[in-house]
Amino acid sequence: MPRVKVTVVPGGKTRILEFGAMPRVRDILEKLGIPLEAAVVVRTRDVKPLLPDEHVGDGEDVTVYVAASTG
């Protein structure tokens, strides 16, 4: 069962998420309850932005940057 370490910014809260199959970025955001258009997801090791349909491998670390609105 693939596991991904996810840190959400702002806040810096880190969680380990488990998936039945190799997750895509959109699967991670869905599990976190964050709208796709409200976040940028990067691989923590190389800070490369990921596209919604890109897969994230077992044991990888990603950071989710959630857009803040000051309205």
C-alpha positions in Angstrom: 0.0 0.0 0.0 1.7 3.2 -1.1 2.4 5.8 1.6 3.2 9.5 1.0 4.5 12.0 3.5 2.7 15.3 3.0 3.5 18.6 4.6 0.8 21.4 4.2 1.9 25.0 4.1 0.9 27.3 5.8 0.8 25.6 9.1 3.6 23.0 8.5 1.4 20.1 9.5 2.8 16.8 8.3 0.8 13.6 7.7 1.5 10.2 6.3 -1.3 9.3 3.8 -2.0 5.7 2.6 -3.5 4.9 -0.8 -4.7 1.7 -2.5 -2.7 2.4 -5.6 0.1 4.8 -6.6 -1.6 8.2 -6.0 -1.8 11.2 -8.4 -1.5 14.7 -7.1 -5.2 15.1 -7.4 -5.8 12.1 -5.2 -3.6 13.6 -2.5 -5.5 16.9 -2.6 -8.8 15.1 -2.6 -7.8 13.1 0.5 -6.8 16.3 2.3 -10.0 18.1 1.2 -8.1 20.8 -0.6 -9.5 22.0 -4.0 -7.1 21.4 -6.9 -7.2 25.0 -8.0 -6.3 26.2 -4.5 -2.9 24.5 -4.1 0.5 23.8 -5.7 2.2 20.5 -4.9 5.9 20.0 -5.1 8.3 17.1 -4.4 10.1 18.2 -1.3 13.5 16.9 -2.5 13.7 19.0 -5.7 10.9 21.6 -5.3 9.5 20.8 -8.8 5.8 21.7 -9.2 3.7 18.6 -10.0 0.8 18.5 -12.4 -2.6 17.2 -11.2 -2.2 13.8 -13.0 1.4 13.1 -12.1 1.9 10.1 -9.9 3.7 10.3 -6.5 5.7 7.2 -5.6 5.7 5.2 -2.4 7.7 6.8 0.3 8.0 10.2 -1.4 7.7 13.4 0.5 5.6 16.2 -1.0 4.8 19.7 0.2 1.3 21.2 -0.5 1.3 25.0 -0.7 -2.2 26.3 -0.2 -3.1 29.6 -1.7 -4.2 32.2 0.9 -6.8 34.7 0.0 -6.9 38.1 1.7 -10.2 38.8 0.1 
